[in-house]
Amino acid sequence: MQSLRIGGASGFWGDAPHATKQLLRDPGLDVLVYDYLAEITMSIMARARLKDPQTGYAVDFVSEVMARNLPLIAEQGVKVLSNAGGVNPTACAEALRAKIAELGLDLKVAVVEGDDLLPRVAEFADRTEMFSGAPMPAAEKIVSVNAYIGTGPIVAALQAGADIVITGRCVDSALTLAACMHHFGWEHADYDLLAAGSLAGHLLECGPQATGGNFTDWELAGDIARIGYPIAEINADGSMVLTKPEGTTGCVSPASVCEQMLYEIGDPQAYVLPDVICDFSQAAIEQAAPDCVHVAGAKGRAPTGQLKVSATWADGYRAGMTFLMNGRDARQKAEVFAQAALDRARNVLRQTGAPDYRDVSFEAFGGRPGDSDYEEISFKAAVKHDDARAVGLFLREMTGAALAAPPGLHIFTGGGRPKPSPVVALFSFLVPNDTLTYRLTVGGEEVAYDPPNVTPQETVGAQRDVPDPTVEDAADWVPRPLEDLAWARSGDKGDKANVGVIARHATYMPFIWSALTNDKVADVFSDYLSGGVERFYLPGTHSMNIILHNVLGGGGIASLRNDAQGKSFAQILLATPIRIPARLIANFEQGDI
């Protein structure tokens, strides 16, 4: 059967709107997929819907992205699949239909509903958080409750003739997998194929992160103002070629693609999705042509029969201030200034009988640009409290202490002073598949949909054996920064961080694995880590995936960290020295291995 060509046009709410036009220039493009949602995004949309029942979706998907490209989409017969519906997919579809009518086009818009469980929140009062074991927050504090749905209703919408499918909180990769299932006729029990389609979706879901964006060797991406968005050409057997539009910049290589494959997947032998449990550990990624990479080898097995549900809830308030300090002992001066403001604020809280701050975060960035004692520091001070007034008090004391500060304090202003903002915390739990009641409409007409029956399976994957390092004379071993030996990328899942590490040559992997033990990784991230470390080996791509538990201070908006999503963690790890035989380095540099 003819291959299917899918373009990944959005990786988050706010991604570049020009991606659609760029991808539509690709001849033979069949499908465009758009991922807009994250837990934080869902809470923002939920609050917007409370203020206006006609909002709660990615408004710019309609007003900017679709409005400018619908005529060309219709002319080329390209299907559009998007989770831009957020917490209000019906309103999104209505706005889109109005725009289609305004342009005089004939396109059928489908809406998938059923993921929003907020009206049924009382049913889940006895649930505990699936990672921390915490009890369910009080119902009045909960802002959104959405299950991650799979491909079933999306495939049904395409089978019913939909040109554009709008969903709420579906799994990011499910958009691509649904297009593959519809096109190739893959069944819900074709688990290896479902894993392959899910991998394709995972490579597309973050836009240019697969084509040179956020890449360790970022210089190879060239002018990122013109970076190409990813295109996956998928075959009936699940193999694919990943590329980008001609005339764009970027870098599509096994390394850039493998960084995206490892991104935020947790256990690569048991990446759990509603339709399939994926095993990417034996996947092979090879350069097929310039900026063209062949991917194959994903394996799958039956899903768990349960869906992950993410609830967001109001957990107090937070605020902080970032300022600059320079001169001698700049770091110490910054800490003294921030501590003075905190001491003043705490004194007022004690006098009024109010509780102390729930969390305080001081972080300094920068150092000495030369050999003298002169320093330049960026310093962030932030607090969290149940009462917005207590948070505001800290901000006022930070400002009020400015004239008493050590010398060198300076702040860029113009946007006004910071204000307390609500903390939105994440609460995740599982529900059986049959908990959800779906509603599917195509062109405004309701379409019957029966979810597929699956036999649940355990999620645990078998750990792959890692080869031991070659025994060498220890005197021959030399320390090299990990970045000389590997590529790496990091990201988050709630309060966990995921760091994927890919050896630049297969012979390096045993040495990297033996050096980056759980204890060593924990030591590297000791300033952040309050949980454990897990490691997983992927022989197909001579890579490893590292999971850091309880490392992001709650993660997302719940965190006071400067990096609440672990985006910088790969850069921290890449600076770690790894001991390796000098001859391997020399042989690799000379091209002998």
PLY file of the C-alpha trace (Angstrom):
ply
format ascii 1.0
element vertex 593
property float x
property float y
property float z
element edge 592
property int vertex1
property int vertex2
end_header
0.00 0.00 0.00
1.13 3.55 -0.71
3.09 5.16 2.11
1.55 7.88 4.27
3.25 11.27 4.55
2.55 13.16 7.81
3.84 16.55 8.89
4.23 17.60 12.54
3.08 21.24 12.58
2.92 22.05 16.30
4.63 20.85 19.48
2.97 23.09 22.07
0.48 25.93 22.44
2.48 28.87 21.10
4.56 27.03 18.48
5.43 28.90 15.28
2.30 29.44 13.10
4.38 29.43 9.89
5.01 25.68 10.18
1.74 24.80 8.42
2.51 26.79 5.29
6.03 25.38 5.25
4.79 21.78 5.42
2.05 22.33 2.84
4.77 23.12 0.29
5.87 19.49 0.54
4.51 17.56 -2.45
2.53 14.50 -1.49
1.75 15.57 2.09
-1.27 13.57 3.31
-1.82 14.61 6.94
-0.98 17.46 9.33
-0.91 16.77 13.07
-0.94 19.44 15.78
-0.10 18.90 19.44
-1.07 21.82 21.71
-1.60 20.35 25.14
0.31 19.88 28.38
-0.94 19.68 31.97
-0.24 23.38 32.50
-2.04 24.21 29.25
-5.12 22.28 30.36
-5.35 24.28 33.59
-4.99 27.58 31.70
-7.73 26.56 29.29
-9.97 25.38 32.12
-9.70 28.77 33.83
-10.44 30.53 30.54
-13.59 28.44 30.08
-14.79 29.42 33.56
-14.65 33.07 32.52
-16.11 32.52 29.05
-17.92 29.28 28.06
-16.94 29.86 24.41
-13.20 29.61 25.16
-11.01 26.90 26.68
-9.31 25.82 23.44
-6.31 26.94 21.38
-7.98 29.96 19.83
-5.02 30.76 17.59
-5.28 27.32 15.96
-8.46 28.63 14.32
-7.75 32.36 14.01
-4.12 32.11 12.87
-3.11 28.64 11.71
-6.27 27.34 10.02
-7.61 30.71 8.83
-4.48 31.34 6.77
-4.17 27.84 5.31
-7.63 26.31 4.94
-7.93 27.01 1.18
-4.65 25.21 0.46
-5.55 22.38 2.87
-8.83 21.88 1.01
-7.19 22.12 -2.42
-4.53 19.53 -1.59
-6.89 17.21 0.28
-4.71 17.18 3.39
-6.29 15.76 6.56
-5.87 17.72 9.80
-5.76 16.06 13.24
-5.38 18.23 16.35
-5.92 18.24 20.10
-6.44 22.02 19.92
-9.89 21.46 21.45
-8.38 21.52 24.93
-11.21 21.50 27.48
-13.77 22.77 24.95
-13.42 20.89 21.64
-17.02 21.69 20.63
-16.39 25.43 20.80
-13.16 24.97 18.83
-15.02 23.04 16.13
-17.81 25.61 15.96
-15.32 28.42 15.46
-13.54 26.38 12.81
-16.78 25.58 10.96
-17.63 29.28 10.93
-14.25 30.07 9.38
-14.70 27.29 6.79
-18.14 28.67 5.85
-16.76 32.20 5.65
-14.17 30.98 3.13
-16.79 29.04 1.16
-15.05 25.69 1.59
-16.46 22.18 1.93
-14.63 20.49 4.80
-16.11 18.13 7.39
-15.05 18.82 10.97
-15.26 16.02 13.54
-15.27 16.46 17.31
-14.15 13.81 19.82
-15.45 14.30 23.36
-15.28 12.13 26.47
-11.88 12.88 28.00
-13.23 15.66 30.28
-14.10 14.06 33.64
-14.43 17.27 35.66
-18.25 16.97 35.94
-17.69 13.51 37.47
-14.91 14.49 39.87
-16.89 13.27 42.90
-16.58 9.69 41.58
-12.81 9.81 42.12
-12.68 11.22 45.66
-11.09 8.02 46.99
-8.23 7.94 44.46
-4.60 8.38 45.44
-1.91 9.99 43.31
-0.25 7.29 41.20
3.31 8.45 41.95
3.26 10.01 45.42
0.30 8.19 47.02
-1.21 11.53 48.14
-5.01 11.69 48.62
-7.27 13.39 46.10
-7.53 17.16 46.73
-10.85 18.66 47.75
-13.25 18.91 44.80
-13.56 22.70 45.08
-9.81 23.05 44.45
-9.78 20.97 41.27
-9.54 22.95 38.03
-9.46 20.22 35.36
-9.73 16.42 35.13
-8.88 14.89 31.76
-8.13 11.35 30.65
-5.55 10.66 27.95
-7.58 9.00 25.20
-6.23 6.82 22.43
-6.86 6.37 18.73
-10.28 4.67 18.67
-12.64 7.65 18.21
-10.14 9.47 15.97
-10.00 6.51 13.59
-13.80 6.32 13.66
-14.00 10.00 12.73
-11.72 9.47 9.74
-13.71 6.42 8.67
-16.85 8.58 8.79
-15.34 11.00 6.27
-13.88 13.73 8.49
-11.39 16.11 6.91
-10.44 17.74 10.23
-10.61 16.03 13.63
-10.62 18.07 16.85
-10.01 16.32 20.16
-9.52 17.22 23.79
-6.80 15.52 25.84
-5.69 12.69 23.60
-2.21 11.17 23.77
0.12 13.30 21.64
1.26 10.43 19.42
-2.29 9.08 18.99
-2.99 11.64 16.26
-0.30 10.15 14.01
-1.12 6.56 14.97
-4.82 7.10 14.17
-3.92 8.39 10.69
-1.79 5.28 10.11
-4.49 2.90 11.35
-7.07 4.49 9.08
-4.80 4.59 6.03
-3.26 1.13 6.31
-6.14 -0.68 7.99
-4.07 -1.64 11.04
-6.13 -3.38 13.69
-6.14 -2.75 17.44
-4.35 -6.08 18.01
-1.48 -5.32 15.57
0.74 -4.32 18.47
4.08 -4.10 16.66
2.49 -1.85 14.04
0.79 0.24 16.71
4.15 0.69 18.44
5.73 1.74 15.15
2.95 4.27 14.49
3.28 5.54 18.04
7.01 6.02 17.55
6.30 8.01 14.38
3.87 10.15 16.34
6.39 10.61 19.16
9.00 11.80 16.66
6.55 14.32 15.17
4.83 15.58 18.31
7.51 18.08 19.36
7.93 19.73 15.97
11.52 20.71 15.13
12.99 18.93 18.16
13.44 16.01 15.72
15.07 18.16 13.02
17.86 19.91 14.92
16.02 21.92 17.55
17.24 21.45 21.14
19.99 19.24 19.70
23.30 18.69 21.52
25.27 19.57 18.37
23.05 22.60 17.84
25.53 24.30 15.51
24.68 21.72 12.83
21.12 23.06 12.64
22.29 26.26 10.97
19.95 29.25 10.88
17.19 28.16 13.25
14.97 31.01 12.00
14.39 28.81 8.93
14.42 25.39 10.61
12.28 22.72 8.97
9.43 20.96 10.74
9.43 17.14 10.64
7.80 14.94 8.02
7.42 11.19 8.53
6.84 8.99 5.49
5.40 5.82 7.00
5.10 2.44 5.30
2.52 -0.28 5.76
5.02 -2.41 7.71
5.57 0.39 10.24
9.01 1.42 9.02
9.42 5.09 8.24
11.68 7.78 6.92
11.91 11.04 8.83
12.86 14.18 6.93
12.00 17.89 6.58
10.85 20.20 3.77
13.36 21.09 1.07
14.94 24.50 1.37
14.75 24.60 5.17
17.57 24.52 7.67
17.99 22.07 10.51
19.64 18.71 10.96
17.98 15.31 10.53
20.46 12.67 11.68
20.30 9.47 13.73
21.47 11.49 16.74
18.88 14.27 16.43
16.11 11.74 15.86
17.26 9.45 18.68
17.33 12.39 21.10
13.65 12.91 20.32
12.87 9.18 20.57
14.22 9.12 24.14
12.55 12.39 25.09
10.24 11.94 28.10
9.40 8.26 27.48
10.40 6.81 30.85
11.08 3.08 30.59
11.86 2.54 26.86
10.88 -1.14 27.14
7.48 -0.21 28.59
6.32 3.13 27.23
2.67 2.85 28.21
0.02 4.29 25.86
-3.74 3.65 25.71
-3.47 1.53 22.54
-0.19 -0.31 23.08
2.78 -0.78 25.39
5.81 0.20 23.30
9.32 -1.21 23.39
11.77 1.12 21.61
14.90 -0.54 22.99
15.66 -2.44 19.76
14.63 0.34 17.35
17.22 1.05 14.65
17.84 4.60 13.38
20.06 4.96 10.30
20.98 7.74 7.90
19.32 7.00 4.56
20.28 10.22 2.74
21.16 13.80 3.69
18.55 15.02 6.20
16.71 11.73 5.76
16.69 9.04 8.49
15.23 5.53 8.37
13.55 4.25 11.55
12.34 0.69 12.22
12.23 -1.99 14.88
9.69 -0.76 17.43
7.88 -3.58 19.20
4.55 -3.58 21.01
2.32 -5.62 23.25
-1.22 -5.38 24.58
-2.11 -2.24 26.58
-3.02 -2.18 30.26
-6.75 -1.58 29.82
-6.45 1.61 31.86
-6.16 5.28 31.01
-4.06 7.87 32.78
-6.02 10.82 34.12
-4.41 14.16 34.94
-6.20 16.48 37.32
-4.92 19.97 38.00
-5.77 21.73 41.23
-5.23 25.04 43.02
-2.44 24.61 45.58
-1.83 28.09 46.96
0.24 30.89 45.45
3.79 31.57 44.42
5.95 34.44 43.17
9.55 35.36 42.84
11.97 37.92 41.56
15.08 37.60 39.43
17.76 40.23 39.82
21.36 40.79 38.81
24.32 41.38 41.07
27.93 42.08 40.13
31.26 42.88 41.71
33.35 41.09 44.29
31.58 38.19 46.02
28.45 38.78 43.93
26.91 35.43 44.83
27.29 36.09 48.55
25.90 39.62 48.19
22.85 38.31 46.30
22.15 35.70 48.98
22.46 38.30 51.76
19.99 40.60 49.98
17.42 37.84 49.33
17.74 36.48 52.86
17.19 39.95 54.35
13.92 40.28 52.43
12.86 36.80 53.54
13.72 37.54 57.17
11.66 40.75 57.09
8.68 38.97 55.56
8.87 36.08 58.04
8.98 38.53 60.92
5.68 40.07 59.75
4.11 36.62 59.39
5.11 35.72 62.94
3.72 38.97 64.31
0.36 38.34 62.65
0.24 34.66 63.63
0.37 33.50 60.01
2.16 30.26 59.04
5.61 30.29 57.48
6.20 29.92 53.75
5.62 26.38 52.49
8.62 26.51 50.19
11.50 28.90 49.54
13.88 28.72 46.59
17.14 30.66 46.14
19.12 29.92 42.96
22.21 31.67 41.60
23.48 31.49 38.01
26.70 32.86 36.60
30.21 33.33 37.87
33.53 34.92 37.08
33.98 35.97 33.44
37.74 36.38 33.96
40.58 35.59 36.34
39.87 38.37 38.85
37.49 38.35 41.82
34.85 40.14 39.73
31.58 38.15 39.36
28.30 38.56 37.49
25.34 36.73 38.99
21.69 36.27 38.08
19.77 35.36 41.23
16.22 34.10 41.64
14.35 34.23 44.96
10.86 32.74 45.17
8.35 31.61 47.80
5.13 29.59 48.00
2.28 30.08 50.50
-1.41 29.25 50.84
-2.24 32.96 51.12
-1.55 35.32 48.22
-1.02 38.17 50.69
1.94 36.39 52.26
3.49 35.94 48.82
2.88 39.61 48.04
4.51 40.53 51.35
7.75 38.81 50.29
7.74 40.69 46.98
7.26 44.01 48.75
10.10 43.28 51.15
12.38 42.36 48.22
11.62 45.73 46.64
11.77 47.60 49.94
15.24 46.29 50.78
16.78 47.52 47.53
18.41 50.65 48.95
19.90 48.68 51.82
21.36 46.02 49.52
25.07 45.40 49.02
26.46 47.25 45.97
25.93 45.90 42.46
22.19 45.18 42.55
20.41 45.92 39.25
17.13 44.77 37.74
15.72 45.11 34.23
12.32 46.78 34.52
9.54 47.82 32.22
6.92 45.12 32.67
5.89 46.12 36.17
6.63 44.39 39.43
5.94 40.65 39.80
2.67 39.59 41.42
1.49 36.44 43.23
0.15 33.81 40.86
-1.88 30.65 41.54
0.03 27.40 41.94
-1.48 24.70 39.72
-0.44 21.26 40.92
-0.80 17.95 39.07
-2.62 14.89 40.41
-2.45 11.75 38.25
-4.39 8.52 38.60
-5.68 5.61 36.50
-9.18 4.61 35.43
-10.41 1.57 33.48
-11.01 2.17 29.77
-14.77 1.77 30.16
-14.92 4.71 32.59
-15.13 7.09 29.65
-18.25 7.76 27.60
-17.34 9.05 24.17
-19.33 11.35 21.93
-18.28 11.62 18.30
-19.77 14.07 15.82
-18.77 14.49 12.17
-20.03 17.51 10.27
-22.33 18.26 13.19
-23.97 14.81 13.03
-23.52 12.30 15.84
-21.74 9.06 14.83
-21.99 5.82 16.78
-18.72 4.65 18.29
-17.92 1.50 20.27
-14.48 1.35 21.90
-12.40 -1.75 21.03
-12.06 -4.55 23.55
-8.51 -5.29 24.72
-7.01 -7.90 27.00
-4.88 -6.08 29.59
-1.20 -6.89 30.03
1.47 -6.07 32.60
3.64 -3.02 31.87
7.05 -4.28 33.02
9.68 -4.74 30.31
12.76 -6.96 30.47
15.99 -5.09 31.20
18.48 -5.39 28.34
21.95 -6.71 29.12
24.69 -4.09 28.94
28.12 -5.30 27.76
30.94 -4.81 30.22
33.70 -2.34 29.32
36.75 -3.85 27.66
39.43 -4.63 30.24
42.29 -2.22 29.59
45.35 -0.98 31.41
43.94 1.68 33.71
46.93 3.87 32.91
45.64 4.17 29.35
42.29 5.58 30.44
41.67 9.31 30.18
38.80 11.51 31.42
36.66 13.15 28.75
33.49 15.22 29.16
30.42 13.14 28.41
29.61 15.52 25.55
32.75 14.31 23.74
31.33 10.78 23.90
27.56 11.23 23.65
24.54 13.30 22.76
21.85 13.95 25.38
18.45 15.58 25.86
16.26 16.00 28.93
12.65 16.77 29.77
9.99 16.25 32.42
7.02 14.17 33.45
5.45 15.81 36.48
8.11 15.79 39.21
10.36 13.39 37.27
13.13 14.26 34.84
14.11 12.10 31.89
17.67 12.28 30.47
18.37 10.34 27.28
22.05 9.67 26.47
23.20 8.36 23.06
26.80 7.23 22.56
28.55 8.86 19.61
29.94 5.41 18.84
28.66 2.03 20.02
32.02 1.15 21.58
31.65 4.07 24.00
28.40 2.86 25.51
29.79 0.26 27.97
32.12 2.88 29.44
29.36 5.48 29.68
27.01 2.96 31.32
29.61 1.81 33.85
30.50 5.41 34.72
26.96 6.80 35.02
25.85 4.55 37.85
22.76 5.37 39.88
24.97 6.74 42.65
27.02 8.85 40.23
23.94 10.34 38.60
22.43 11.04 42.00
25.63 12.84 42.97
25.60 14.97 39.81
22.04 16.10 40.56
22.34 16.19 44.34
21.34 19.87 44.45
17.94 18.95 42.98
17.24 15.28 43.65
15.10 14.04 46.53
14.09 10.69 45.01
15.75 7.73 43.32
17.44 7.09 39.98
16.58 4.48 37.34
18.56 3.57 34.21
17.50 1.72 31.05
19.63 0.44 28.16
18.65 0.56 24.47
21.02 -1.66 22.43
19.35 -0.77 19.12
20.62 2.80 19.34
23.53 2.25 21.82
21.81 4.64 24.19
20.46 4.81 27.73
17.56 6.53 29.43
17.87 7.93 32.95
14.88 8.70 35.17
15.28 11.06 38.13
12.41 10.86 40.62
11.23 13.81 42.72
13.73 16.18 41.19
11.76 19.19 39.94
10.32 20.62 43.13
6.84 19.47 42.12
7.29 20.30 38.44
5.52 22.81 36.21
3.70 25.72 37.85
3.81 23.87 41.18
7.59 24.34 41.31
9.68 27.32 42.41
12.69 26.10 40.42
14.13 28.23 37.66
14.08 25.07 35.52
10.87 23.35 36.57
10.88 21.02 33.55
14.42 19.62 33.67
15.29 21.12 30.28
18.81 21.97 31.44
19.60 18.61 33.02
21.18 17.10 29.91
23.60 20.01 29.74
24.57 19.41 33.38
25.17 15.71 32.74
27.13 16.34 29.52
29.77 18.18 31.55
30.42 15.06 33.66
33.89 13.51 33.04
33.89 9.89 31.86
37.03 7.73 31.92
37.62 5.84 28.68
40.63 4.17 26.99
42.62 6.77 25.09
43.00 4.44 22.12
39.22 4.39 21.58
39.13 8.17 21.38
42.08 8.19 18.99
40.62 5.44 16.80
37.25 7.19 16.57
38.83 10.51 15.68
40.91 8.80 12.98
37.89 6.91 11.64
39.30 3.46 12.44
36.21 2.22 14.34
0 1
1 2
2 3
3 4
4 5
5 6
6 7
7 8
8 9
9 10
10 11
11 12
12 13
13 14
14 15
15 16
16 17
17 18
18 19
19 20
20 21
21 22
22 23
23 24
24 25
25 26
26 27
27 28
28 29
29 30
30 31
31 32
32 33
33 34
34 35
35 36
36 37
37 38
38 39
39 40
40 41
41 42
42 43
43 44
44 45
45 46
46 47
47 48
48 49
49 50
50 51
51 52
52 53
53 54
54 55
55 56
56 57
57 58
58 59
59 60
60 61
61 62
62 63
63 64
64 65
65 66
66 67
67 68
68 69
69 70
70 71
71 72
72 73
73 74
74 75
75 76
76 77
77 78
78 79
79 80
80 81
81 82
82 83
83 84
84 85
85 86
86 87
87 88
88 89
89 90
90 91
91 92
92 93
93 94
94 95
95 96
96 97
97 98
98 99
99 100
100 101
101 102
102 103
103 104
104 105
105 106
106 107
107 108
108 109
109 110
110 111
111 112
112 113
113 114
114 115
115 116
116 117
117 118
118 119
119 120
120 121
121 122
122 123
123 124
124 125
125 126
126 127
127 128
128 129
129 130
130 131
131 132
132 133
133 134
134 135
135 136
136 137
137 138
138 139
139 140
140 141
141 142
142 143
143 144
144 145
145 146
146 147
147 148
148 149
149 150
150 151
151 152
152 153
153 154
154 155
155 156
156 157
157 158
158 159
159 160
160 161
161 162
162 163
163 164
164 165
165 166
166 167
167 168
168 169
169 170
170 171
171 172
172 173
173 174
174 175
175 176
176 177
177 178
178 179
179 180
180 181
181 182
182 183
183 184
184 185
185 186
186 187
187 188
188 189
189 190
190 191
191 192
192 193
193 194
194 195
195 196
196 197
197 198
198 199
199 200
200 201
201 202
202 203
203 204
204 205
205 206
206 207
207 208
208 209
209 210
210 211
211 212
212 213
213 214
214 215
215 216
216 217
217 218
218 219
219 220
220 221
221 222
222 223
223 224
224 225
225 226
226 227
227 228
228 229
229 230
230 231
231 232
232 233
233 234
234 235
235 236
236 237
237 238
238 239
239 240
240 241
241 242
242 243
243 244
244 245
245 246
246 247
247 248
248 249
249 250
250 251
251 252
252 253
253 254
254 255
255 256
256 257
257 258
258 259
259 260
260 261
261 262
262 263
263 264
264 265
265 266
266 267
267 268
268 269
269 270
270 271
271 272
272 273
273 274
274 275
275 276
276 277
277 278
278 279
279 280
280 281
281 282
282 283
283 284
284 285
285 286
286 287
287 288
288 289
289 290
290 291
291 292
292 293
293 294
294 295
295 296
296 297
297 298
298 299
299 300
300 301
301 302
302 303
303 304
304 305
305 306
306 307
307 308
308 309
309 310
310 311
311 312
312 313
313 314
314 315
315 316
316 317
317 318
318 319
319 320
320 321
321 322
322 323
323 324
324 325
325 326
326 327
327 328
328 329
329 330
330 331
331 332
332 333
333 334
334 335
335 336
336 337
337 338
338 339
339 340
340 341
341 342
342 343
343 344
344 345
345 346
346 347
347 348
348 349
349 350
350 351
351 352
352 353
353 354
354 355
355 356
356 357
357 358
358 359
359 360
360 361
361 362
362 363
363 364
364 365
365 366
366 367
367 368
368 369
369 370
370 371
371 372
372 373
373 374
374 375
375 376
376 377
377 378
378 379
379 380
380 381
381 382
382 383
383 384
384 385
385 386
386 387
387 388
388 389
389 390
390 391
391 392
392 393
393 394
394 395
395 396
396 397
397 398
398 399
399 400
400 401
401 402
402 403
403 404
404 405
405 406
406 407
407 408
408 409
409 410
410 411
411 412
412 413
413 414
414 415
415 416
416 417
417 418
418 419
419 420
420 421
421 422
422 423
423 424
424 425
425 426
426 427
427 428
428 429
429 430
430 431
431 432
432 433
433 434
434 435
435 436
436 437
437 438
438 439
439 440
440 441
441 442
442 443
443 444
444 445
445 446
446 447
447 448
448 449
449 450
450 451
451 452
452 453
453 454
454 455
455 456
456 457
457 458
458 459
459 460
460 461
461 462
462 463
463 464
464 465
465 466
466 467
467 468
468 469
469 470
470 471
471 472
472 473
473 474
474 475
475 476
476 477
477 478
478 479
479 480
480 481
481 482
482 483
483 484
484 485
485 486
486 487
487 488
488 489
489 490
490 491
491 492
492 493
493 494
494 495
495 496
496 497
497 498
498 499
499 500
500 501
501 502
502 503
503 504
504 505
505 506
506 507
507 508
508 509
509 510
510 511
511 512
512 513
513 514
514 515
515 516
516 517
517 518
518 519
519 520
520 521
521 522
522 523
523 524
524 525
525 526
526 527
527 528
528 529
529 530
530 531
531 532
532 533
533 534
534 535
535 536
536 537
537 538
538 539
539 540
540 541
541 542
542 543
543 544
544 545
545 546
546 547
547 548
548 549
549 550
550 551
551 552
552 553
553 554
554 555
555 556
556 557
557 558
558 559
559 560
560 561
561 562
562 563
563 564
564 565
565 566
566 567
567 568
568 569
569 570
570 571
571 572
572 573
573 574
574 575
575 576
576 577
577 578
578 579
579 580
580 581
581 582
582 583
583 584
584 585
585 586
586 587
587 588
588 589
589 590
590 591
591 592
